[in-house]
Amino acid sequence: MTTMPVLYLSHGAPPLADDPVWPDELATVAAGLERPSSILVVSAHWEAAPLAVAATTTVPLFYDFWGFPERYYQVTYPAPGAPELADQVRALLRSPGQPVYDDPGRGLDHGAYVPLKEMYPDADIPVLQISMPTLDPAALFDIGRRLAPLRDQGVLVLGSGFTTHNLRGMDMHRSPDHEPPAWSIEFDEWARRAMADKDVDGLIDFLHKSPAGRIAHPRTEHFAPLFVTLGAAHDQLDTSRTVVDGFWYGLSKRSWLIG
């Protein structure tokens, strides 16, 4: 079985699925991949310590957003659970003093199902979601390294966040493709170069090394999933390439495939 690449996606809010460009971009990404045996998702929208494993059976989605039109709460994505993958995750990540917990009732959140619905609309690939037990980039990178063997079994490791994420800096009264603010452009370009240069140390210390990092990420949970994907592909960083770019209401949609 071919080793699967890893993917970091800027997933957006549920309305990003209505964008005229983004859904086709994700469908194109999926079409260029071998079909995964299963998908392991690390989403910006689930922080829980110690690390937790979500439902291993199909349960209702977790609509973790408020104030949107009702149609966004009617979306379904009944992907099969992945109990065998959950067992492997526990074995790879559990160690003395580092337990792994189960959260059997937690469905996929929008960081998982919004992009997956565009990539694999038939919802026929088993999906497992795990929490981020910390936002520390080095610790998340280590989690990714420990998960790397799953790639040899056809598992797609998917980090779902947003390359820039400052909701107060968004202007929803303008068109989605309006000129982005300088801080978003600067951080996006810095991140593009850092990935191209395989500058893992700089990326891990992005709040200090990047321009406008604290503006682009007032809180870092949306950049954090990148570090799990970097760890999972630590020996193939020279293969990284941008598969989605551009901006949506001023936020960078840049997404990378590695491997």
Sequence and secondary structure as in RCSB ss.txt:
>XXXX:A:sequence
MTTMPVLYLSHGAPPLADDPVWPDELATVAAGLERPSSILVVSAHWEAAPLAVAATTTVPLFYDFWGFPERYYQV
TYPAPGAPELADQVRALLRSPGQPVYDDPGRGLDHGAYVPLKEMYPDADIPVLQISMPTLDPAALFDIGRRLAPL
RDQGVLVLGSGFTTHNLRGMDMHRSPDHEPPAWSIEFDEWARRAMADKDVDGLIDFLHKSPAGRIAHPRTEHFAP
LFVTLGAAHDQLDTSRTVVDGFWYGLSKRSWLIG
>XXXX:A:secstr
     EEEEE   GGGGG SSHHHHHHHHHHTS   SEEEEEEEEEE SS EE  SS         S  GGGGS 
       HHHHHHHHHHH BTTB  EE TT    HHHHHHHHHH TT  S EEEEEES   HHHHHHHHHHHGGG
GGGTEEEEEEE SS  GGG  TTS TTS   HHHHHHHHHHHHHHHTT HHHHHTHHHHSTTHHHH SSGGGTTH
HHHHHHHTTT GGG EEEE  EETTEE  EEEE 
